[in-house]
Structure formats: C-alpha cells, structure tokens
C-alpha cells in the first residue's frame, strides 16, 4: 500500500514561495509513489482560481502553473475549504479543474488517514 501525504496550504498568491513549495514537495512525493492530497484554507483558496497560478512565480522554482499541471497529471487531489471560499465570495465555477470544495470533516478524515501532514 502506498504511503499517504496530506499538505495544507494557507498562503496565497501574495507569497509566491510559500504557495509554490507545497507543489514542489507534492510532486516529489508523487514521483516516489506517495499518494498526495493538497488542502487549501484561508488565503490558500485563492490559488485554485483559474489563471491565478499563471501569475505566481517564486525565484529558483518552476512556475506554479506548471507544478499544478504536473500534480494533476500525476493524479493528485485538491480539496478547498468551503467556509473560506464563501467568506471570499468565490464562485466554484472559477476554480481549476478537479478542485473540490469540502468542509471540516473531510479535512479531518484526510489528516487522520495520512501517514504524514505538512502545513504551508
């Protein structure tokens, strides 16, 4: 059985490095046969808006849009905090493909069933 990693992202596009590193780590883990789910809370939910990643660049890292594309191609899952989305008045239709809005019980389940949890 593959190991499972859950990464929670709380930084948005205003902090390119902290928005990018989770995807670098996720892709590295998936290349090592680790199942990865990324959750987004707080300002992190802004990263799953369509075209947002096209404007996020951290020095010495690949563009965020490329990292997200790779993550999704490798079968990664994206979970987005429902209350965080509502408080920012974001329409789910404006999210990238495969981003799923969830609530606290889903996050708790992901955390409790993961072998490791990392928060950015």
N, C-alpha and C positions, 0 to 999 in steps of 0.2 A: 504494500500500500504506500502511495506517495505521501510525503510529508506535506503539511499544510501551513501556509503563512498568511496571516491577515495583517494588512497595512492600513492604518487610519491616517488620512491626510486632512490636516486642519489649516494649512496655509494655502492661500490663493495666488492668483497671478501677480500680485504686488510683491511677492517674494519668490522670484524665479528659481533660485537654488533649492529652496525647501519644497517647491512644487515639482521640481524635476527629479530630485534624488529618489523619491519613493518609486518612481517608474524605472529608474536605473536598477535599483535593488530588486524590484519585482521581476524585471526581465532577466536579470542574472539568476534569480531563484528558479524561474521557469525553465531556463536553459539547463538547469541542474535537476530537472524533473520534480520540482516542488510546485504544488498547486497553490495559486495565489489569488486572493480576493483583496481588492482595494476598496476601502470605505472612505466616504467624504463627509466631513462635518464642518460646521462653521463656514469660514470663507473658502474652505476647500471645495465646497459645492460649485463654486464659480468655474472651476477647472473643467467640468464636464459640459459646459455650454459649447454649442457648436462654434467653431472658429476661435475660441478662446486660446487654445493651445498653439495656434498659429502665431500668436503674439508673445509667447513665453520662451525666452532664451536665457539660459544660465551659462556663464563662462565655462569653457572647457567640457561641456556636456553636449550631447546631441540635442537637436530641437525637441521640445516637449511633444510636438505633434507626431514626430517620428517614433518616439518612445511609446506613446499611447497606441499608435497603429500596430507596432510590434507586439505590445502587450495583448491587444485584442486578437491579433492573428495567432498568438500562441494559446489562446483560449482563456485568458484572464477574465475575471468578473469585476464589474464596477457597481458598487452599491452607494446610494446617495441618501443622506438624511432628509426625510420628509419634512419635519418641522423647520429645518434650516432652509429648505427650498421655499417653503411657504412664507417664512419671515422675510425672504429676499424677493418675494413675488416673481419667481422664475417659473415660466411655463415649461413643463416637462417636454413639450414638443421641441424645445430649443436645446435639448441635450444631445450629445453624441449618441450614436447607435450603441445599444447594449447597456446603457446606464439605466439602472433600475432604482426607483425611489422606494425606500424601505423605512421602517420605524425601529425604535429601540430594541424590541425583541429579536429582530433579525440580526442586528449588530451583536447583541449579547450571545446569540447562538454561534455566530461566526467566531467570536472571540473565544468562547468556551470550547469549541471543537478544533481550534487551531493548535498546532504544535508550538508556534511562536507568534507573538504580536509585536508589531513595531508601530510607533506613532511619530508622525512628522508634522 
